[in-house]
Amino acid sequence: MSSVEIYKEAVVSTLVQLMEVYTPPGEERRLERTWYRVCGDLGYRDVWRDEVGNYFAAVGRGGRTVMLVSHVDTVPGELRVKVSEGRISGRGAVDAKGPLSAMLLAGGYLSDKLKNVRLIVAGLVDEEGMGSGAKKLVEEGVKADSIIIGEPTGTVGIAVSYRGSVSVKVHARAQGGHASAPYIAESALTKILKLWNLVEHEFGGERYEEITSALTTLHAGDWISRIPEKAEGTLNIRFPHPYTSKEIISKLEQFVKASDCEMEVIDITEPVVTSVGNAAARGLQRAMLRLGLKPKIVKKTGTSDMNTLVAVTPNIVACGPGDSTLAHTAMEAVEIKDIITAAKIYTEFAREIDSA
Protein backbone atom coordinates (compact mmCIF):
# COMPACT_ATOMS: atom_id res chain seq x y z
CA MET A 1 0.00 0.00 0.00
CA SER A 2 1.29 3.45 -0.93
CA SER A 3 2.19 6.10 1.64
CA VAL A 4 1.24 8.92 -0.76
CA GLU A 5 -0.88 11.57 0.93
CA ILE A 6 -3.25 13.67 -1.19
CA TYR A 7 -5.53 15.77 0.97
CA LYS A 8 -9.20 16.53 0.32
CA GLU A 9 -8.69 20.24 0.99
CA ALA A 10 -6.02 20.46 -1.72
CA VAL A 11 -8.25 18.57 -4.17
CA VAL A 12 -11.20 20.88 -3.63
CA SER A 13 -9.11 24.03 -3.78
CA THR A 14 -7.27 22.99 -6.95
CA LEU A 15 -10.25 21.73 -8.93
CA VAL A 16 -12.66 24.47 -7.89
CA GLN A 17 -10.17 27.18 -8.89
CA LEU A 18 -9.70 25.58 -12.31
CA MET A 19 -13.44 25.09 -12.84
CA GLU A 20 -14.46 28.57 -11.76
CA VAL A 21 -12.73 29.98 -14.85
CA TYR A 22 -14.97 29.27 -17.84
CA THR A 23 -12.72 28.19 -20.71
CA PRO A 24 -14.50 27.10 -23.90
CA PRO A 25 -12.22 26.68 -26.94
CA GLY A 26 -10.65 30.01 -27.86
CA GLU A 27 -10.95 31.46 -24.35
CA GLU A 28 -8.32 29.40 -22.52
CA ARG A 29 -6.18 32.52 -21.92
CA ARG A 30 -8.59 33.43 -19.14
CA LEU A 31 -7.06 30.65 -17.02
CA GLU A 32 -3.52 32.06 -17.06
CA ARG A 33 -3.47 33.81 -13.68
CA THR A 34 -5.27 30.91 -12.02
CA TRP A 35 -2.83 28.38 -13.51
CA TYR A 36 0.19 30.19 -12.12
CA ARG A 37 -1.47 30.65 -8.74
CA VAL A 38 -2.57 27.00 -8.44
CA CYS A 39 0.82 25.70 -9.53
CA GLY A 40 2.58 28.01 -7.09
CA ASP A 41 0.37 26.79 -4.24
CA LEU A 42 1.24 23.18 -5.12
CA GLY A 43 4.99 23.85 -5.04
CA TYR A 44 5.85 24.07 -8.73
CA ARG A 45 8.74 26.39 -9.58
CA ASP A 46 8.91 25.69 -13.31
CA VAL A 47 5.67 26.96 -14.85
CA TRP A 48 5.09 28.36 -18.34
CA ARG A 49 2.74 28.87 -21.28
CA ASP A 50 3.61 28.39 -24.95
CA GLU A 51 2.73 30.47 -28.01
CA VAL A 52 -0.54 28.67 -28.79
CA GLY A 53 -1.67 28.91 -25.17
CA ASN A 54 -0.82 25.46 -23.77
CA TYR A 55 -0.04 25.45 -20.03
CA PHE A 56 2.84 23.55 -18.41
CA ALA A 57 4.25 22.84 -14.96
CA ALA A 58 7.31 20.65 -14.36
CA VAL A 59 9.15 19.02 -11.49
CA GLY A 60 12.17 16.74 -11.19
CA ARG A 61 15.21 16.30 -13.35
CA GLY A 62 17.00 13.58 -15.26
CA GLY A 63 17.30 12.03 -18.68
CA ARG A 64 13.79 10.54 -18.82
CA THR A 65 10.63 12.55 -19.37
CA VAL A 66 7.11 11.62 -18.31
CA MET A 67 4.21 13.77 -19.46
CA LEU A 68 0.81 13.91 -17.75
CA VAL A 69 -1.39 15.59 -20.34
CA SER A 70 -4.96 16.81 -20.09
CA HIS A 71 -6.81 19.83 -21.48
CA VAL A 72 -7.98 23.12 -20.04
CA ASP A 73 -10.80 23.86 -22.50
CA THR A 74 -14.35 22.63 -22.00
CA VAL A 75 -17.38 22.36 -24.24
CA PRO A 76 -19.46 25.57 -24.31
CA GLY A 77 -22.17 25.93 -21.70
CA GLU A 78 -21.24 27.37 -18.33
CA LEU A 79 -22.42 25.54 -15.19
CA ARG A 80 -22.34 26.65 -11.56
CA VAL A 81 -19.52 25.06 -9.58
CA LYS A 82 -20.77 23.22 -6.48
CA VAL A 83 -19.14 21.13 -3.76
CA SER A 84 -21.59 18.83 -2.01
CA GLU A 85 -21.67 15.35 -0.48
CA GLY A 86 -18.16 14.46 -1.54
CA ARG A 87 -18.64 15.58 -5.15
CA ILE A 88 -17.59 18.57 -7.21
CA SER A 89 -19.97 19.44 -10.01
CA GLY A 90 -19.81 21.94 -12.84
CA ARG A 91 -18.44 22.31 -16.36
CA GLY A 92 -15.13 20.49 -16.67
CA ALA A 93 -15.48 18.34 -13.53
CA VAL A 94 -15.26 15.24 -15.72
CA ASP A 95 -13.90 16.52 -19.03
CA ALA A 96 -11.23 17.25 -18.19
CA LYS A 97 -10.31 19.60 -15.34
CA GLY A 98 -10.93 16.76 -12.89
CA PRO A 99 -8.19 14.58 -14.41
CA LEU A 100 -5.97 17.66 -14.86
CA SER A 101 -6.27 18.59 -11.18
CA ALA A 102 -5.28 15.04 -10.17
CA MET A 103 -2.22 15.32 -12.39
CA LEU A 104 -1.25 18.66 -10.87
CA LEU A 105 -1.67 17.25 -7.37
CA ALA A 106 0.56 14.29 -8.23
CA GLY A 107 3.26 16.55 -9.61
CA GLY A 108 3.02 18.81 -6.60
CA TYR A 109 3.49 15.87 -4.25
CA LEU A 110 6.57 14.80 -6.23
CA SER A 111 8.05 18.30 -6.50
CA ASP A 112 11.10 17.47 -4.35
CA LYS A 113 11.15 13.68 -4.72
CA LEU A 114 12.15 12.91 -8.32
CA LYS A 115 15.85 12.44 -9.04
CA ASN A 116 15.98 10.73 -12.43
CA VAL A 117 12.77 11.82 -14.15
CA ARG A 118 11.44 15.15 -15.35
CA LEU A 119 7.66 15.14 -14.88
CA ILE A 120 5.72 17.63 -17.01
CA VAL A 121 2.03 18.31 -16.41
CA ALA A 122 0.43 19.87 -19.49
CA GLY A 123 -2.97 21.53 -19.82
CA LEU A 124 -3.55 21.74 -23.55
CA VAL A 125 -5.89 24.05 -25.43
CA ASP A 126 -8.54 23.38 -28.07
CA GLU A 127 -9.03 19.66 -27.38
CA GLU A 128 -12.78 20.18 -27.73
CA GLY A 129 -12.14 22.06 -30.98
CA MET A 130 -9.54 21.23 -33.60
CA GLY A 131 -6.86 19.92 -31.25
CA SER A 132 -4.42 22.73 -32.02
CA GLY A 133 -2.69 22.38 -28.64
CA ALA A 134 -1.67 18.75 -29.16
CA LYS A 135 -0.84 19.35 -32.82
CA LYS A 136 1.55 22.13 -31.77
CA LEU A 137 3.50 19.74 -29.53
CA VAL A 138 3.91 17.27 -32.39
CA GLU A 139 4.98 20.03 -34.79
CA GLU A 140 7.58 21.22 -32.28
CA GLY A 141 9.00 17.70 -31.95
CA VAL A 142 8.37 17.41 -28.20
CA LYS A 143 10.08 14.37 -26.65
CA ALA A 144 8.67 12.10 -23.94
CA ASP A 145 9.37 8.54 -22.84
CA SER A 146 5.80 7.98 -21.62
CA ILE A 147 2.57 9.96 -21.81
CA ILE A 148 -0.62 9.57 -19.81
CA ILE A 149 -3.64 11.40 -21.18
CA GLY A 150 -5.98 12.69 -18.48
CA GLU A 151 -9.46 11.74 -19.64
CA PRO A 152 -12.32 10.17 -17.67
CA THR A 153 -11.88 6.37 -17.64
CA GLY A 154 -13.53 5.56 -14.32
CA THR A 155 -10.20 6.03 -12.47
CA VAL A 156 -8.98 2.44 -12.91
CA GLY A 157 -9.66 2.23 -16.64
CA ILE A 158 -6.60 2.29 -18.90
CA ALA A 159 -7.64 3.32 -22.40
CA VAL A 160 -5.48 1.90 -25.18
CA SER A 161 -7.62 3.00 -28.12
CA TYR A 162 -9.84 5.84 -29.30
CA ARG A 163 -11.99 6.05 -32.39
CA GLY A 164 -11.33 8.54 -35.15
CA SER A 165 -13.53 11.50 -36.05
CA VAL A 166 -14.59 13.35 -39.19
CA SER A 167 -16.53 16.60 -38.79
CA VAL A 168 -18.13 18.29 -41.80
CA LYS A 169 -20.29 21.30 -42.47
CA VAL A 170 -23.04 20.77 -45.06
CA HIS A 171 -24.90 23.41 -47.08
CA ALA A 172 -27.97 23.34 -49.34
CA ARG A 173 -29.71 25.91 -51.50
CA ALA A 174 -33.16 25.70 -53.09
CA GLN A 175 -35.81 27.79 -54.77
CA GLY A 176 -38.02 27.77 -51.69
CA GLY A 177 -41.70 28.54 -51.92
CA HIS A 178 -44.93 29.01 -50.00
CA ALA A 179 -45.68 26.49 -47.27
CA SER A 180 -49.25 26.16 -48.57
CA ALA A 181 -47.98 24.42 -51.72
CA PRO A 182 -44.96 22.31 -50.76
CA TYR A 183 -45.57 20.03 -53.74
CA ILE A 184 -44.43 22.76 -56.16
CA ALA A 185 -41.74 24.23 -53.92
CA GLU A 186 -38.14 23.18 -53.35
CA SER A 187 -36.76 23.02 -49.81
CA ALA A 188 -33.11 23.39 -48.81
CA LEU A 189 -33.99 21.85 -45.44
CA THR A 190 -35.41 18.76 -47.12
CA LYS A 191 -32.12 18.32 -48.98
CA ILE A 192 -30.17 18.39 -45.72
CA LEU A 193 -32.57 15.91 -44.14
CA LYS A 194 -32.26 13.61 -47.16
CA LEU A 195 -28.50 13.74 -46.73
CA TRP A 196 -28.80 12.98 -43.03
CA ASN A 197 -31.06 9.98 -43.72
CA LEU A 198 -28.43 8.53 -46.06
CA VAL A 199 -25.64 9.13 -43.53
CA GLU A 200 -27.58 7.71 -40.61
CA HIS A 201 -28.54 4.60 -42.58
CA GLU A 202 -24.92 3.96 -43.61
CA PHE A 203 -23.24 4.95 -40.35
CA GLY A 204 -25.86 4.01 -37.77
CA GLY A 205 -23.66 1.97 -35.45
CA GLU A 206 -24.40 1.52 -31.76
CA ARG A 207 -21.10 0.30 -30.29
CA TYR A 208 -17.36 0.93 -30.34
CA GLU A 209 -16.62 -1.45 -33.23
CA GLU A 210 -19.11 0.25 -35.54
CA ILE A 211 -19.15 3.61 -37.35
CA THR A 212 -21.53 6.06 -35.71
CA SER A 213 -22.91 9.38 -36.87
CA ALA A 214 -24.54 12.43 -35.33
CA LEU A 215 -26.30 15.48 -36.76
CA THR A 216 -25.00 18.07 -34.32
CA THR A 217 -26.36 21.38 -35.66
CA LEU A 218 -29.11 22.34 -38.11
CA HIS A 219 -30.16 25.81 -39.22
CA ALA A 220 -32.84 26.63 -41.78
CA GLY A 221 -35.82 28.88 -42.41
CA ASP A 222 -36.89 32.30 -41.22
CA TRP A 223 -40.68 32.24 -41.32
CA ILE A 224 -43.43 29.77 -40.46
CA SER A 225 -45.08 29.91 -43.90
CA ARG A 226 -41.95 30.09 -46.08
CA ILE A 227 -40.11 26.99 -47.26
CA PRO A 228 -36.36 27.44 -46.63
CA GLU A 229 -34.14 28.58 -49.48
CA LYS A 230 -30.96 27.94 -47.50
CA ALA A 231 -30.00 25.38 -44.90
CA GLU A 232 -26.83 24.25 -43.19
CA GLY A 233 -25.78 21.76 -40.57
CA THR A 234 -22.83 19.87 -39.13
CA LEU A 235 -22.23 16.14 -39.03
CA ASN A 236 -19.80 14.18 -36.90
CA ILE A 237 -18.76 10.65 -37.82
CA ARG A 238 -16.82 8.43 -35.39
CA PHE A 239 -15.00 5.34 -36.62
CA PRO A 240 -12.70 2.68 -35.14
CA HIS A 241 -9.51 1.18 -36.50
CA PRO A 242 -9.06 -0.16 -39.20
CA TYR A 243 -11.39 2.33 -40.91
CA THR A 244 -9.79 5.53 -42.22
CA SER A 245 -11.00 9.07 -42.75
CA LYS A 246 -10.45 8.66 -46.50
CA GLU A 247 -13.12 5.94 -46.63
CA ILE A 248 -15.56 8.01 -44.57
CA ILE A 249 -15.11 11.17 -46.63
CA SER A 250 -15.48 9.26 -49.90
CA LYS A 251 -18.84 7.89 -48.78
CA LEU A 252 -19.98 11.31 -47.52
CA GLU A 253 -19.15 12.86 -50.88
CA GLN A 254 -21.42 10.33 -52.58
CA PHE A 255 -24.29 11.15 -50.23
CA VAL A 256 -23.75 14.91 -50.62
CA LYS A 257 -23.94 14.63 -54.40
CA ALA A 258 -27.07 12.45 -54.24
CA SER A 259 -28.76 15.01 -51.97
CA ASP A 260 -27.77 18.06 -54.05
CA CYS A 261 -25.82 19.54 -51.14
CA GLU A 262 -22.30 20.83 -50.60
CA MET A 263 -19.79 19.76 -47.98
CA GLU A 264 -16.83 21.32 -46.21
CA VAL A 265 -14.51 19.16 -44.08
CA ILE A 266 -13.89 20.89 -40.75
CA ASP A 267 -11.70 18.41 -38.90
CA ILE A 268 -10.15 14.97 -39.34
CA THR A 269 -8.74 12.80 -36.54
CA GLU A 270 -7.56 9.28 -37.29
CA PRO A 271 -8.25 6.45 -34.80
CA VAL A 272 -5.51 5.30 -32.45
CA VAL A 273 -4.70 1.85 -31.08
CA THR A 274 -1.75 1.22 -28.79
CA SER A 275 -0.40 -1.98 -27.29
CA VAL A 276 -1.71 -3.18 -23.94
CA GLY A 277 1.91 -4.12 -23.26
CA ASN A 278 3.41 -0.68 -23.80
CA ALA A 279 5.44 0.83 -20.96
CA ALA A 280 2.77 3.33 -19.91
CA ALA A 281 0.03 0.69 -19.78
CA ARG A 282 2.18 -1.73 -17.80
CA GLY A 283 3.38 0.96 -15.43
CA LEU A 284 -0.15 2.12 -14.65
CA GLN A 285 -1.29 -1.43 -14.02
CA ARG A 286 1.53 -2.00 -11.54
CA ALA A 287 0.79 1.34 -9.84
CA MET A 288 -2.86 0.41 -9.38
CA LEU A 289 -2.05 -3.04 -8.07
CA ARG A 290 0.30 -1.55 -5.46
CA LEU A 291 -2.58 0.66 -4.34
CA GLY A 292 -4.87 -2.35 -3.98
CA LEU A 293 -6.87 -1.45 -7.10
CA LYS A 294 -7.95 -3.64 -10.00
CA PRO A 295 -6.92 -2.12 -13.37
CA LYS A 296 -9.14 -2.52 -16.41
CA ILE A 297 -8.19 -2.14 -20.09
CA VAL A 298 -10.82 -0.10 -21.96
CA LYS A 299 -11.58 1.28 -25.41
CA LYS A 300 -13.03 4.78 -25.79
CA THR A 301 -15.77 5.65 -28.26
CA GLY A 302 -14.69 9.27 -28.58
CA THR A 303 -11.43 10.94 -29.55
CA SER A 304 -8.82 12.72 -27.46
CA ASP A 305 -5.38 14.29 -27.68
CA MET A 306 -4.05 10.73 -27.51
CA ASN A 307 -5.00 10.36 -31.19
CA THR A 308 -2.48 13.11 -31.99
CA LEU A 309 0.19 12.57 -29.34
CA VAL A 310 0.75 8.91 -30.25
CA ALA A 311 3.12 10.43 -32.82
CA VAL A 312 5.37 11.45 -29.89
CA THR A 313 5.67 8.01 -28.31
CA PRO A 314 3.97 4.60 -28.55
CA ASN A 315 4.14 4.47 -24.73
CA ILE A 316 0.86 6.32 -24.35
CA VAL A 317 -2.51 5.56 -22.74
CA ALA A 318 -5.40 7.50 -21.24
CA CYS A 319 -6.40 7.22 -17.60
CA GLY A 320 -8.31 9.50 -15.29
CA PRO A 321 -11.10 9.95 -12.76
CA GLY A 322 -14.70 10.52 -13.73
CA ASP A 323 -17.68 8.93 -15.45
CA SER A 324 -17.37 9.67 -19.17
CA THR A 325 -21.14 9.42 -19.68
CA LEU A 326 -21.46 12.68 -17.73
CA ALA A 327 -19.06 14.56 -20.01
CA HIS A 328 -20.61 17.32 -22.15
CA THR A 329 -23.81 17.20 -20.08
CA ALA A 330 -25.41 19.49 -17.51
CA MET A 331 -24.79 16.78 -14.89
CA GLU A 332 -20.97 16.88 -14.92
CA ALA A 333 -19.67 15.88 -11.50
CA VAL A 334 -16.73 13.96 -10.08
CA GLU A 335 -16.15 12.26 -6.74
CA ILE A 336 -13.44 13.89 -4.63
CA LYS A 337 -12.21 10.44 -3.56
CA ASP A 338 -11.69 9.53 -7.22
CA ILE A 339 -9.49 12.60 -7.77
CA ILE A 340 -7.41 11.52 -4.76
CA THR A 341 -7.10 7.96 -6.07
CA ALA A 342 -6.12 9.15 -9.54
CA ALA A 343 -3.46 11.45 -8.08
CA LYS A 344 -2.01 8.51 -6.13
CA ILE A 345 -1.96 6.37 -9.29
CA TYR A 346 -0.08 9.03 -11.27
CA THR A 347 2.33 9.47 -8.36
CA GLU A 348 3.07 5.75 -8.08
CA PHE A 349 3.58 5.57 -11.85
CA ALA A 350 6.16 8.37 -11.86
CA ARG A 351 7.95 7.10 -8.74
CA GLU A 352 8.44 3.67 -10.31
CA ILE A 353 10.02 5.18 -13.42
CA ASP A 354 12.21 7.41 -11.26
CA SER A 355 13.52 4.42 -9.31
CA ALA A 356 14.05 2.13 -12.31
C-alpha positions in Angstrom: 0.0 0.0 0.0 1.3 3.5 -0.9 2.2 6.1 1.6 1.2 8.9 -0.8 -0.9 11.6 0.9 -3.2 13.7 -1.2 -5.5 15.8 1.0 -9.2 16.5 0.3 -8.7 20.2 1.0 -6.0 20.5 -1.7 -8.2 18.6 -4.2 -11.2 20.9 -3.6 -9.1 24.0 -3.8 -7.3 23.0 -7.0 -10.3 21.7 -8.9 -12.7 24.5 -7.9 -10.2 27.2 -8.9 -9.7 25.6 -12.3 -13.4 25.1 -12.8 -14.5 28.6 -11.8 -12.7 30.0 -14.8 -15.0 29.3 -17.8 -12.7 28.2 -20.7 -14.5 27.1 -23.9 -12.2 26.7 -26.9 -10.6 30.0 -27.9 -10.9 31.5 -24.4 -8.3 29.4 -22.5 -6.2 32.5 -21.9 -8.6 33.4 -19.1 -7.1 30.7 -17.0 -3.5 32.1 -17.1 -3.5 33.8 -13.7 -5.3 30.9 -12.0 -2.8 28.4 -13.5 0.2 30.2 -12.1 -1.5 30.7 -8.7 -2.6 27.0 -8.4 0.8 25.7 -9.5 2.6 28.0 -7.1 0.4 26.8 -4.2 1.2 23.2 -5.1 5.0 23.8 -5.0 5.9 24.1 -8.7 8.7 26.4 -9.6 8.9 25.7 -13.3 5.7 27.0 -14.9 5.1 28.4 -18.3 2.7 28.9 -21.3 3.6 28.4 -25.0 2.7 30.5 -28.0 -0.5 28.7 -28.8 -1.7 28.9 -25.2 -0.8 25.5 -23.8 0.0 25.5 -20.0 2.8 23.6 -18.4 4.3 22.8 -15.0 7.3 20.7 -14.4 9.2 19.0 -11.5 12.2 16.7 -11.2 15.2 16.3 -13.3 17.0 13.6 -15.3 17.3 12.0 -18.7 13.8 10.5 -18.8 10.6 12.6 -19.4 7.1 11.6 -18.3 4.2 13.8 -19.5 0.8 13.9 -17.8 -1.4 15.6 -20.3 -5.0 16.8 -20.1 -6.8 19.8 -21.5 -8.0 23.1 -20.0 -10.8 23.9 -22.5 -14.3 22.6 -22.0 -17.4 22.4 -24.2 -19.5 25.6 -24.3 -22.2 25.9 -21.7 -21.2 27.4 -18.3 -22.4 25.5 -15.2 -22.3 26.6 -11.6 -19.5 25.1 -9.6 -20.8 23.2 -6.5 -19.1 21.1 -3.8 -21.6 18.8 -2.0 -21.7 15.3 -0.5 -18.2 14.5 -1.5 -18.6 15.6 -5.1 -17.6 18.6 -7.2 -20.0 19.4 -10.0 -19.8 21.9 -12.8 -18.4 22.3 -16.4 -15.1 20.5 -16.7 -15.5 18.3 -13.5 -15.3 15.2 -15.7 -13.9 16.5 -19.0 -11.2 17.2 -18.2 -10.3 19.6 -15.3 -10.9 16.8 -12.9 -8.2 14.6 -14.4 -6.0 17.7 -14.9 -6.3 18.6 -11.2 -5.3 15.0 -10.2 -2.2 15.3 -12.4 -1.3 18.7 -10.9 -1.7 17.2 -7.4 0.6 14.3 -8.2 3.3 16.6 -9.6 3.0 18.8 -6.6 3.5 15.9 -4.3 6.6 14.8 -6.2 8.1 18.3 -6.5 11.1 17.5 -4.4 11.2 13.7 -4.7 12.1 12.9 -8.3 15.9 12.4 -9.0 16.0 10.7 -12.4 12.8 11.8 -14.1 11.4 15.1 -15.4 7.7 15.1 -14.9 5.7 17.6 -17.0 2.0 18.3 -16.4 0.4 19.9 -19.5 -3.0 21.5 -19.8 -3.6 21.7 -23.6 -5.9 24.0 -25.4 -8.5 23.4 -28.1 -9.0 19.7 -27.4 -12.8 20.2 -27.7 -12.1 22.1 -31.0 -9.5 21.2 -33.6 -6.9 19.9 -31.2 -4.4 22.7 -32.0 -2.7 22.4 -28.6 -1.7 18.8 -29.2 -0.8 19.4 -32.8 1.6 22.1 -31.8 3.5 19.7 -29.5 3.9 17.3 -32.4 5.0 20.0 -34.8 7.6 21.2 -32.3 9.0 17.7 -31.9 8.4 17.4 -28.2 10.1 14.4 -26.7 8.7 12.1 -23.9 9.4 8.5 -22.8 5.8 8.0 -21.6 2.6 10.0 -21.8 -0.6 9.6 -19.8 -3.6 11.4 -21.2 -6.0 12.7 -18.5 -9.5 11.7 -19.6 -12.3 10.2 -17.7 -11.9 6.4 -17.6 -13.5 5.6 -14.3 -10.2 6.0 -12.5 -9.0 2.4 -12.9 -9.7 2.2 -16.6 -6.6 2.3 -18.9 -7.6 3.3 -22.4 -5.5 1.9 -25.2 -7.6 3.0 -28.1 -9.8 5.8 -29.3 -12.0 6.1 -32.4 -11.3 8.5 -35.2 -13.5 11.5 -36.1 -14.6 13.4 -39.2 -16.5 16.6 -38.8 -18.1 18.3 -41.8 -20.3 21.3 -42.5 -23.0 20.8 -45.1 -24.9 23.4 -47.1 -28.0 23.3 -49.3 -29.7 25.9 -51.5 -33.2 25.7 -53.1 -35.8 27.8 -54.8 -38.0 27.8 -51.7 -41.7 28.5 -51.9 -44.9 29.0 -50.0 -45.7 26.5 -47.3 -49.3 26.2 -48.6 -48.0 24.4 -51.7 -45.0 22.3 -50.8 -45.6 20.0 -53.7 -44.4 22.8 -56.2 -41.7 24.2 -53.9 -38.1 23.2 -53.3 -36.8 23.0 -49.8 -33.1 23.4 -48.8 -34.0 21.9 -45.4 -35.4 18.8 -47.1 -32.1 18.3 -49.0 -30.2 18.4 -45.7 -32.6 15.9 -44.1 -32.3 13.6 -47.2 -28.5 13.7 -46.7 -28.8 13.0 -43.0 -31.1 10.0 -43.7 -28.4 8.5 -46.1 -25.6 9.1 -43.5 -27.6 7.7 -40.6 -28.5 4.6 -42.6 -24.9 4.0 -43.6 -23.2 5.0 -40.3 -25.9 4.0 -37.8 -23.7 2.0 -35.5 -24.4 1.5 -31.8 -21.1 0.3 -30.3 -17.4 0.9 -30.3 -16.6 -1.5 -33.2 -19.1 0.2 -35.5 -19.2 3.6 -37.3 -21.5 6.1 -35.7 -22.9 9.4 -36.9 -24.5 12.4 -35.3 -26.3 15.5 -36.8 -25.0 18.1 -34.3 -26.4 21.4 -35.7 -29.1 22.3 -38.1 -30.2 25.8 -39.2 -32.8 26.6 -41.8 -35.8 28.9 -42.4 -36.9 32.3 -41.2 -40.7 32.2 -41.3 -43.4 29.8 -40.5 -45.1 29.9 -43.9 -41.9 30.1 -46.1 -40.1 27.0 -47.3 -36.4 27.4 -46.6 -34.1 28.6 -49.5 -31.0 27.9 -47.5 -30.0 25.4 -44.9 -26.8 24.3 -43.2 -25.8 21.8 -40.6 -22.8 19.9 -39.1 -22.2 16.1 -39.0 -19.8 14.2 -36.9 -18.8 10.6 -37.8 -16.8 8.4 -35.4 -15.0 5.3 -36.6 -12.7 2.7 -35.1 -9.5 1.2 -36.5 -9.1 -0.2 -39.2 -11.4 2.3 -40.9 -9.8 5.5 -42.2 -11.0 9.1 -42.7 -10.5 8.7 -46.5 -13.1 5.9 -46.6 -15.6 8.0 -44.6 -15.1 11.2 -46.6 -15.5 9.3 -49.9 -18.8 7.9 -48.8 -20.0 11.3 -47.5 -19.1 12.9 -50.9 -21.4 10.3 -52.6 -24.3 11.2 -50.2 -23.8 14.9 -50.6 -23.9 14.6 -54.4 -27.1 12.4 -54.2 -28.8 15.0 -52.0 -27.8 18.1 -54.0 -25.8 19.5 -51.1 -22.3 20.8 -50.6 -19.8 19.8 -48.0 -16.8 21.3 -46.2 -14.5 19.2 -44.1 -13.9 20.9 -40.7 -11.7 18.4 -38.9 -10.2 15.0 -39.3 -8.7 12.8 -36.5 -7.6 9.3 -37.3 -8.3 6.4 -34.8 -5.5 5.3 -32.5 -4.7 1.8 -31.1 -1.7 1.2 -28.8 -0.4 -2.0 -27.3 -1.7 -3.2 -23.9 1.9 -4.1 -23.3 3.4 -0.7 -23.8 5.4 0.8 -21.0 2.8 3.3 -19.9 0.0 0.7 -19.8 2.2 -1.7 -17.8 3.4 1.0 -15.4 -0.1 2.1 -14.6 -1.3 -1.4 -14.0 1.5 -2.0 -11.5 0.8 1.3 -9.8 -2.9 0.4 -9.4 -2.0 -3.0 -8.1 0.3 -1.5 -5.5 -2.6 0.7 -4.3 -4.9 -2.4 -4.0 -6.9 -1.5 -7.1 -7.9 -3.6 -10.0 -6.9 -2.1 -13.4 -9.1 -2.5 -16.4 -8.2 -2.1 -20.1 -10.8 -0.1 -22.0 -11.6 1.3 -25.4 -13.0 4.8 -25.8 -15.8 5.6 -28.3 -14.7 9.3 -28.6 -11.4 10.9 -29.5 -8.8 12.7 -27.5 -5.4 14.3 -27.7 -4.0 10.7 -27.5 -5.0 10.4 -31.2 -2.5 13.1 -32.0 0.2 12.6 -29.3 0.7 8.9 -30.2 3.1 10.4 -32.8 5.4 11.4 -29.9 5.7 8.0 -28.3 4.0 4.6 -28.5 4.1 4.5 -24.7 0.9 6.3 -24.4 -2.5 5.6 -22.7 -5.4 7.5 -21.2 -6.4 7.2 -17.6 -8.3 9.5 -15.3 -11.1 9.9 -12.8 -14.7 10.5 -13.7 -17.7 8.9 -15.4 -17.4 9.7 -19.2 -21.1 9.4 -19.7 -21.5 12.7 -17.7 -19.1 14.6 -20.0 -20.6 17.3 -22.1 -23.8 17.2 -20.1 -25.4 19.5 -17.5 -24.8 16.8 -14.9 -21.0 16.9 -14.9 -19.7 15.9 -11.5 -16.7 14.0 -10.1 -16.1 12.3 -6.7 -13.4 13.9 -4.6 -12.2 10.4 -3.6 -11.7 9.5 -7.2 -9.5 12.6 -7.8 -7.4 11.5 -4.8 -7.1 8.0 -6.1 -6.1 9.1 -9.5 -3.5 11.5 -8.1 -2.0 8.5 -6.1 -2.0 6.4 -9.3 -0.1 9.0 -11.3 2.3 9.5 -8.4 3.1 5.8 -8.1 3.6 5.6 -11.8 6.2 8.4 -11.9 8.0 7.1 -8.7 8.4 3.7 -10.3 10.0 5.2 -13.4 12.2 7.4 -11.3 13.5 4.4 -9.3 14.1 2.1 -12.3 
